[in-house]
């Protein structure tokens, strides 16, 4: 999981549930994922994705990392799911009705 996306989880949890809950969520999540700090190649890939698709920048980092790792991207985000065939990685729909 990209650190960019871990930051996103943290700040959104702060907004919705407060800092203490956000810190707990991050502490719970970190042992379950391999954290990736984006390097230059990942930044270029994310930049290219952002230039080509109207997708949030943090989501572009998630897509770039999944492509680099040859992994499936698990998401419920319609911005990504609407472009599944156009992206450089497999995308798995996590929505209940997906």
QUIDA-V94461 format. One record per backbone hydrogen bond with DSSP energy under -1.0 kcal/mol. CO is the residue of the C=O (numbers start at 1). NH is the residue of the N-H. E is the energy in kcal/mol with one decimal. If there is no record, write none. Layout:
CO | NH | E
CO | NH | E
This chain:
1 | 36 | -2.4
2 | 6 | -1.8
3 | 7 | -2.6
4 | 8 | -1.6
5 | 9 | -2.3
6 | 10 | -2.3
7 | 11 | -2.8
8 | 12 | -2.2
9 | 13 | -2.0
10 | 14 | -2.3
11 | 15 | -2.2
12 | 16 | -2.0
13 | 17 | -3.2
14 | 18 | -1.7
18 | 22 | -2.0
19 | 23 | -2.8
20 | 24 | -1.9
21 | 25 | -2.6
22 | 26 | -2.4
23 | 27 | -2.3
24 | 28 | -2.2
25 | 29 | -2.5
26 | 30 | -2.5
29 | 32 | -1.7
36 | 3 | -2.8
39 | 43 | -2.3
40 | 44 | -2.4
41 | 45 | -2.4
42 | 46 | -2.8
43 | 47 | -2.3
44 | 48 | -2.5
45 | 49 | -2.4
46 | 50 | -2.5
47 | 51 | -2.2
48 | 52 | -1.7
49 | 53 | -2.1
53 | 55 | -2.1
56 | 60 | -1.7
57 | 61 | -1.6
58 | 62 | -1.6
59 | 63 | -2.5
60 | 64 | -2.6
61 | 65 | -2.3
62 | 66 | -2.3
63 | 67 | -2.6
64 | 68 | -2.5
65 | 69 | -2.5
66 | 71 | -2.9
73 | 92 | -3.0
75 | 94 | -3.2
77 | 81 | -2.7
78 | 82 | -2.5
80 | 83 | -1.9
81 | 84 | -1.2
83 | 86 | -2.2
84 | 87 | -1.2
90 | 73 | -2.9
92 | 75 | -2.4
95 | 98 | -1.4
